[in-house]
Amino acid sequence: MSYRQQGDVILYQSLNDGEIEIVDGIVTMDGGLQTAVYLSLFGGNIDDAAGFDKRLSWWGNAEEPDEAKKIRSLTQYNLKGLPATSANLLIIKDSVLSDLSWITEVGAATEVNCEVSIPGLNKVKINVNIIAEGASETFEFFENWRQGA
C-alpha cells in the first residue's frame, strides 16, 4: 500500500524543541502555513541576531539565493537574550512580525498580525493571525523565555 503525502511535515513545540507527529507509521502533513510559521520563528540558529553579520546564520541559508526564503529567527534569538519583562514584549512582537514578513512579501498572505503575552514565569505566548484570500488562520505558540541560556 502506498501513501501520497502532500504539504509540509507538521512541526510542533515539545519539551525537547521541535517534534513531528507520526500516526500508524505515517508522518502527519499539512498544506497550510503552520510549519512555515514555526520554522520562521524558531528554526534558525539561536545565536544568530538576524542582522547584517550572517556568520551565525543557519547553515541551510548558505546556498539559498532568495532572501525571503532564508531563516534567521530573530524571535528565538531575542527570547534567549532579553529579560522576560512586559517592556520587552514589544521587541518580541516586532521580532515575530520581522520573521514573518516574508509571508506578505511573497504574496502567500495579505496580512500578518500577532499578539504576545507572558502567561507565566519565564513563558511567552505568541498568537499569530494570518489573512490570506479573505480567510483567517491563527497559530498559537507557547515558548520558554530563556534569557541567558
N, C-alpha and C positions, 0 to 999 in steps of 0.2 A: 504494500500500500504506500503510495506517495502522497505527500502533503505539499501543497503550494502555499507558501507564505509570502505575504506582501507587506510593505511598510517597514517601519523601524522596530527593532527589538525594544520592548518596554523596559526602561531602567527605572528603578525606584530606590529611594534612600533607605538604608538599613543601619544597624549599629556599626557595621564594618564598611561603611560607604556604599557605593552603588551595587545593586543586585539586579538579576534578571529573574523572571518567573518562568518555570518550566512545568507544564501540565501534561501528564501522560507522555512524557518524553519530547514534547513539542514546545519550543520557545514561544512565549506569548508575544504577538506582534501588534502594532497599531499604526494606522495611516494618518494619525493626527500629528500635532506638534509637541506632544508631551516629552518625548525623548530629546528632541532638539532643544527645547527649553531647559531641560535638566542639564544637558551637556554644556549649554551656553553659560549656565550659572555656576556649575560645579565640575566641569570636565577638563579644564586646563591644568597647568602646573600651579599648584597652590602658592608657590614662591614667585610667580610672575605678576608684577604690578600693572601689567597691561598698558605700559607707557611706550615711549619711543625705544627704550632699550629692550630688544627682543631676545637677548641671550638666554633668558629663562623661560621663554615661550615653550609651550607644549611641543614635543618632538614631531608630532603629526602635522604641525603647521609649516615645517621646513620646505616641503615640496608643493604646498598649496599656493597657486598664483592669485587666487581670488581672495582679497582681504576680508570680504563678508563671510567667507567660509572658515576663517581662522578662529580657533577657540582660544580666548585669553582669560576668561572667567575672573574679572575684577571683583565680582561679588564674593567668591570664596576667599580671594586674597584679603579683602577688607574685613571679612568675618574673622580671619586669623589675626589681623594686625591692629584692629581698632578695639577699644574697650566697649563692652556691651552696655551702652548708655542710650537713653532716649535721644540725646543730642546727635548721636551718630546714626540714628535711623534714616535721616535724610541722605546721608552719604551712602548707606546701603541701598536705599531706593534708587538713587542716581546710578549706582553700580549696576543694579538689576536692569534698569532701562538702557544703560550703555551696552551691557552684554547682549541684550535682546534687540538692539536697534537694527540688526541685520534683517529681522523678520519683515519690517516695513520697507527697508531698502531694496530687498529682492522681490517685493510685491507679494509675499506669502500672506500678508495681512495688511489691513488698513490702519489699525490702531493697536497699541500695546500700552496697558496701564498696570500699575502694581500698587499694592499696599503692604507695608512692612510693620510688624509689631514685635514686641517682646512678651511672649506668653508665660515665660517662667525664667528662672535663674539661668543665665548663660544660654538661652534659647532664642531663636528668631523664627518668626512665621512670615513667609513670603507668599502672598497671593498675587498671581499674575493673571490678568484678563486680556485675552487676545480676540480682536474682532476681525473676521475675515469673511468676505462675501455676505455681510449682514448677519452672520452667525457669531455668537459669543462662546468662547471656550475659556474656562477658568482652571488654573493649576495651583495647587497648594503644596508648599514645601515647608517642613519643619527641619531646622538645622541647628547644630551646636554653634554657639558664638564662642569660638575657641581662641580668644585673644591671647597671644603669647605662646601658642602651641608650636 
